[in-house]
Amino acid sequence: MERLPTKCALAIRNISVQNKLCVLCGDYAETSEHIFVACQFAQMIWQNIADWCKVPPIFAFELNDVLTLHETCSGSSTKKKVIHAVILVTIWSLWKLRNESVFRHSLPHTTKILDEIKAMAYLWVKNRAKTVSLTWEDWSRFNFLA
């Protein structure tokens, strides 16, 4: 809905924006859809997440495709909930990375954001799940679900 303060959304609200290009790729105008779905950096992150979660490659055309991905995944309801948590953490991490790039002029690093996503999602799932026996080793291999 373009409510996030992306560069294009700010420009629409008559806020002066010098450069509307995405800070993660530098190729296209920065919209919510671009940051989370279309950006080549985001696509690389989603591919790594799909590999780690052992799901088919993620092909999304809009943010809603990503948000509802867990519904079409095979496996138990627990696995679907965990994948949904990972998706939400990934979206949050991409937004956080975008802000760090805009305001702190930091460069995006694939390995760093993937490590942050795995760590944050582990904490979310570990503290919210009924299964308290979840170990970091199993989580790192996404090897805990049948």
C-alpha positions as a LaTeX table, in Angstrom:
\begin{tabular}{lrrr}
\hline
Residue & $x$ (\AA) & $y$ (\AA) & $z$ (\AA) \\
\hline
Met1 & 0.00 & 0.00 & 0.00 \\
Glu2 & 3.14 & 2.18 & $-0.13$ \\
Arg3 & 2.73 & 3.38 & 3.46 \\
Leu4 & 6.35 & 2.66 & 4.29 \\
Pro5 & 8.54 & 5.74 & 3.90 \\
Thr6 & 10.35 & 4.52 & 0.80 \\
Lys7 & 11.92 & 7.13 & $-1.46$ \\
Cys8 & 9.04 & 6.98 & $-3.94$ \\
Ala9 & 6.41 & 7.14 & $-1.19$ \\
Leu10 & 8.13 & 10.17 & 0.32 \\
Ala11 & 8.27 & 11.89 & $-3.07$ \\
Ile12 & 4.53 & 11.27 & $-3.54$ \\
Arg13 & 3.99 & 12.95 & $-0.15$ \\
Asn14 & 5.87 & 16.02 & $-1.47$ \\
Ile15 & 8.97 & 15.36 & 0.61 \\
Ser16 & 12.15 & 16.27 & $-1.22$ \\
Val17 & 14.12 & 13.19 & $-2.25$ \\
Gln18 & 17.30 & 13.72 & $-4.24$ \\
Asn19 & 17.64 & 10.21 & $-5.59$ \\
Lys20 & 14.74 & 7.75 & $-5.84$ \\
Leu21 & 16.94 & 4.75 & $-6.67$ \\
Cys22 & 17.11 & 1.74 & $-4.39$ \\
Val23 & 20.13 & 1.88 & $-2.07$ \\
Leu24 & 20.52 & $-1.91$ & $-2.18$ \\
Cys25 & 20.86 & $-2.30$ & $-5.94$ \\
Gly26 & 20.97 & 1.24 & $-7.34$ \\
Asp27 & 19.07 & 0.19 & $-10.45$ \\
Tyr28 & 15.37 & 0.87 & $-9.89$ \\
Ala29 & 13.07 & 3.26 & $-8.04$ \\
Glu30 & 12.70 & 2.40 & $-4.38$ \\
Thr31 & 9.17 & 1.20 & $-3.64$ \\
Ser32 & 8.02 & $-1.33$ & $-1.07$ \\
Glu33 & 7.51 & $-3.95$ & $-3.76$ \\
His34 & 10.98 & $-3.33$ & $-5.10$ \\
Ile35 & 12.77 & $-3.48$ & $-1.72$ \\
Phe36 & 11.11 & $-6.70$ & $-0.60$ \\
Val37 & 10.50 & $-8.56$ & $-3.87$ \\
Ala38 & 11.99 & $-7.16$ & $-7.09$ \\
Cys39 & 15.41 & $-5.93$ & $-5.95$ \\
Gln40 & 18.18 & $-8.26$ & $-7.07$ \\
Phe41 & 19.64 & $-8.14$ & $-3.55$ \\
Ala42 & 16.29 & $-9.19$ & $-2.04$ \\
Gln43 & 15.90 & $-11.93$ & $-4.62$ \\
Met44 & 19.31 & $-13.30$ & $-3.67$ \\
Ile45 & 18.26 & $-13.28$ & 0.00 \\
Trp46 & 14.97 & $-15.04$ & $-0.79$ \\
Gln47 & 16.82 & $-17.70$ & $-2.79$ \\
Asn48 & 19.16 & $-18.36$ & 0.13 \\
Ile49 & 16.21 & $-18.51$ & 2.52 \\
Ala50 & 14.43 & $-21.02$ & 0.24 \\
Asp51 & 17.55 & $-23.19$ & 0.09 \\
Trp52 & 17.99 & $-23.07$ & 3.87 \\
Cys53 & 14.30 & $-23.81$ & 4.58 \\
Lys54 & 14.32 & $-26.60$ & 1.99 \\
Val55 & 11.44 & $-25.16$ & $-0.02$ \\
Pro56 & 11.22 & $-24.65$ & $-3.80$ \\
Pro57 & 12.73 & $-21.43$ & $-5.18$ \\
Ile58 & 10.73 & $-18.36$ & $-4.28$ \\
Phe59 & 9.26 & $-16.55$ & $-7.27$ \\
Ala60 & 7.27 & $-13.57$ & $-6.09$ \\
Phe61 & 5.72 & $-10.78$ & $-8.13$ \\
Glu62 & 4.40 & $-8.78$ & $-5.19$ \\
Leu63 & 4.85 & $-8.69$ & $-1.44$ \\
Asn64 & 1.64 & $-10.62$ & $-0.85$ \\
Asp65 & 3.16 & $-13.58$ & $-2.73$ \\
Val66 & 5.93 & $-13.72$ & $-0.13$ \\
Leu67 & 3.60 & $-13.16$ & 2.82 \\
Thr68 & 1.39 & $-16.11$ & 1.82 \\
Leu69 & 4.21 & $-18.43$ & 0.74 \\
His70 & 3.97 & $-20.56$ & 3.88 \\
Glu71 & 0.39 & $-21.51$ & 2.99 \\
Thr72 & 1.50 & $-23.39$ & $-0.12$ \\
Cys73 & 4.53 & $-25.12$ & 1.40 \\
Ser74 & 4.34 & $-28.83$ & 1.97 \\
Gly75 & 4.78 & $-30.18$ & 5.46 \\
Ser76 & 3.23 & $-29.95$ & 8.87 \\
Ser77 & 1.42 & $-26.94$ & 10.27 \\
Thr78 & 4.43 & $-26.40$ & 12.56 \\
Lys79 & 6.75 & $-26.19$ & 9.58 \\
Lys80 & 4.40 & $-23.72$ & 7.89 \\
Lys81 & 4.34 & $-21.54$ & 11.02 \\
Val82 & 8.13 & $-21.61$ & 11.24 \\
Ile83 & 8.48 & $-20.67$ & 7.57 \\
His84 & 6.02 & $-17.82$ & 8.10 \\
Ala85 & 8.15 & $-16.58$ & 11.01 \\
Val86 & 11.27 & $-16.76$ & 8.84 \\
Ile87 & 9.48 & $-14.76$ & 6.11 \\
Leu88 & 8.45 & $-12.05$ & 8.57 \\
Val89 & 11.97 & $-11.84$ & 9.99 \\
Thr90 & 13.39 & $-11.62$ & 6.46 \\
Ile91 & 11.08 & $-8.74$ & 5.56 \\
Trp92 & 12.00 & $-6.93$ & 8.78 \\
Ser93 & 15.70 & $-7.55$ & 8.18 \\
Leu94 & 15.53 & $-6.22$ & 4.61 \\
Trp95 & 13.83 & $-3.05$ & 5.86 \\
Lys96 & 16.40 & $-2.66$ & 8.62 \\
Leu97 & 19.23 & $-3.16$ & 6.13 \\
Arg98 & 17.69 & $-0.59$ & 3.81 \\
Asn99 & 17.58 & 1.93 & 6.66 \\
Glu100 & 21.19 & 1.22 & 7.64 \\
Ser101 & 22.21 & 1.77 & 4.02 \\
Val102 & 20.27 & 5.05 & 3.78 \\
Phe103 & 21.13 & 6.58 & 7.13 \\
Arg104 & 24.51 & 5.04 & 7.99 \\
His105 & 25.77 & 4.54 & 4.43 \\
Ser106 & 26.63 & 0.93 & 5.19 \\
Leu107 & 27.04 & $-1.54$ & 2.37 \\
Pro108 & 24.66 & $-4.51$ & 2.18 \\
His109 & 26.31 & $-7.88$ & 2.88 \\
Thr110 & 24.46 & $-11.06$ & 1.95 \\
Thr111 & 26.19 & $-13.25$ & 4.54 \\
Lys112 & 25.64 & $-10.76$ & 7.34 \\
Ile113 & 21.91 & $-10.34$ & 6.72 \\
Leu114 & 21.40 & $-14.10$ & 6.32 \\
Asp115 & 23.16 & $-14.71$ & 9.65 \\
Glu116 & 20.98 & $-12.04$ & 11.29 \\
Ile117 & 17.80 & $-13.54$ & 9.81 \\
Lys118 & 18.68 & $-17.02$ & 11.07 \\
Ala119 & 19.60 & $-15.76$ & 14.55 \\
Met120 & 16.54 & $-13.54$ & 14.95 \\
Ala121 & 14.15 & $-16.18$ & 13.58 \\
Tyr122 & 15.70 & $-18.76$ & 15.90 \\
Leu123 & 15.02 & $-16.52$ & 18.89 \\
Trp124 & 11.45 & $-15.85$ & 17.73 \\
Val125 & 10.67 & $-19.52$ & 17.14 \\
Lys126 & 12.54 & $-20.82$ & 20.19 \\
Asn127 & 10.72 & $-18.44$ & 22.53 \\
Arg128 & 7.27 & $-18.79$ & 20.95 \\
Ala129 & 7.20 & $-22.51$ & 20.09 \\
Lys130 & 5.94 & $-25.19$ & 22.41 \\
Thr131 & 9.03 & $-27.23$ & 21.55 \\
Val132 & 11.78 & $-26.08$ & 23.87 \\
Ser133 & 14.27 & $-28.68$ & 22.67 \\
Leu134 & 15.13 & $-26.72$ & 19.52 \\
Thr135 & 18.91 & $-26.50$ & 19.26 \\
Trp136 & 20.94 & $-24.00$ & 17.26 \\
Glu137 & 22.60 & $-26.87$ & 15.36 \\
Asp138 & 19.26 & $-28.26$ & 14.19 \\
Trp139 & 18.00 & $-24.76$ & 13.42 \\
Ser140 & 21.09 & $-23.92$ & 11.37 \\
Arg141 & 20.43 & $-26.96$ & 9.19 \\
Phe142 & 16.63 & $-26.40$ & 9.30 \\
Asn143 & 16.62 & $-30.02$ & 10.37 \\
Phe144 & 14.08 & $-30.13$ & 13.14 \\
Leu145 & 10.81 & $-30.72$ & 11.31 \\
Ala146 & 9.48 & $-33.86$ & 9.75 \\
\hline
\end{tabular}
